[in-house]
Amino acid sequence: MAGLSFEILIDNTLADVTSDSQLVALVKKRVLSLINGFEDAKWRYPKFQNYLWDNIAETALSERERLALVNQSHSSLVAAAQNLRLTDNDEIGQGSEIAEIFLYGLMRHHFGALPVVPKIFYKQNVQDNAKGADSVHIVVDNDDFTLWFGEAKFYNSIADARLDAVVTSVINSLSTDKLKKENAIITSISDLDSLPIATELRTKIIAALDNRESIDSLKPKIHVPILLLHECSITSGAKDITDAYKEEIIAFHKERAESYFRKQITKSGEIHKYSDINFHIILFPVPIKKDIVDIFIKTVAFYKGHG
């Protein structure tokens, strides 16, 4: 499995990157900003697409399927392609599966997470891309764990109107009913049994996710990574990784992170024990969204035709 090969520009708490007095006090908010590179004065589209396909079998196949196809990389890609639900017809929604796969890779390679639910495989309703979290992972820390419910979006803009929609989606995903449903899915599938963790910890996780337990006690363990893949005019106008380019992206991402969290705070009253939950906004700029989506769809079609 390829590691995380994108350059990190920001990886810090929101309090450490903002001068907004309202936001400095928010200790459980983090900002992660990453960028791709350039080659021959062009953004490295192949590198980005390769990262997706390096991770796609993991997120589009069940654990049993992955084990059955071990060491069969071509067969894995073909099988994974069959499960991809490229059903988004509107411009805003297109590419949601790209964002989910990319977030899966980040969770594995940056946060050291173990996969729990490969959500593309387990989506119960292909017509409803917003149903439930886009990814569910567990991060193990010695004999304890944290639970990560991811939100993944691919937008042609991250202007305020788009951020409003993300905030609404995140807040809705944290309702008690939604969290209990996610926990029930996690504990009902066999993938949890195959995670490389101690039996005692697995038992502890299952007990904590039991629907008879109060969600309130679980909230300090919940992390919400919010990936915003986004079209970016700064990136489309660049030809190289320069200090000026990095500084411009850093300034833009800081401003967008501040705007996002201001909006989320405004709606935070809808979530009991909101301050106990950890949030991570992850920003990754691309030059032209349509080009990435078109290349991805063509590759999926290729693999579907070579089963």
Buried (B, 14 or more C-beta within 10 A) or exposed (E): EEEBEBEEBBBBBBBEBBEBEEBBEBEBBBBBBBBBEBEEEEBBBEBBBEBBBBBBBBBBBBBEBBEEBEEEEEBBBBBBBEBBBBBBEEEBBBBBBBBBBBBBBBBBBBBEBBBBBBBBBBBEEEEEBEBBBBBBBBBBEEEEBBBBBBBBBBBBBBEEEBBBEBBBBBBBBBBEEBBBBBBEBBBEBEBBEBBEBEEEBBEBBBEBBEEEEEBEEBBEBBBBBBBBBBBBEBBEEBEEBEEEBBEBBBEBBBEBBBBBBBBBBEBBEEBEBBEBBBBBBBBBBBBBBEBBBEBBBEBBEEBEEEE
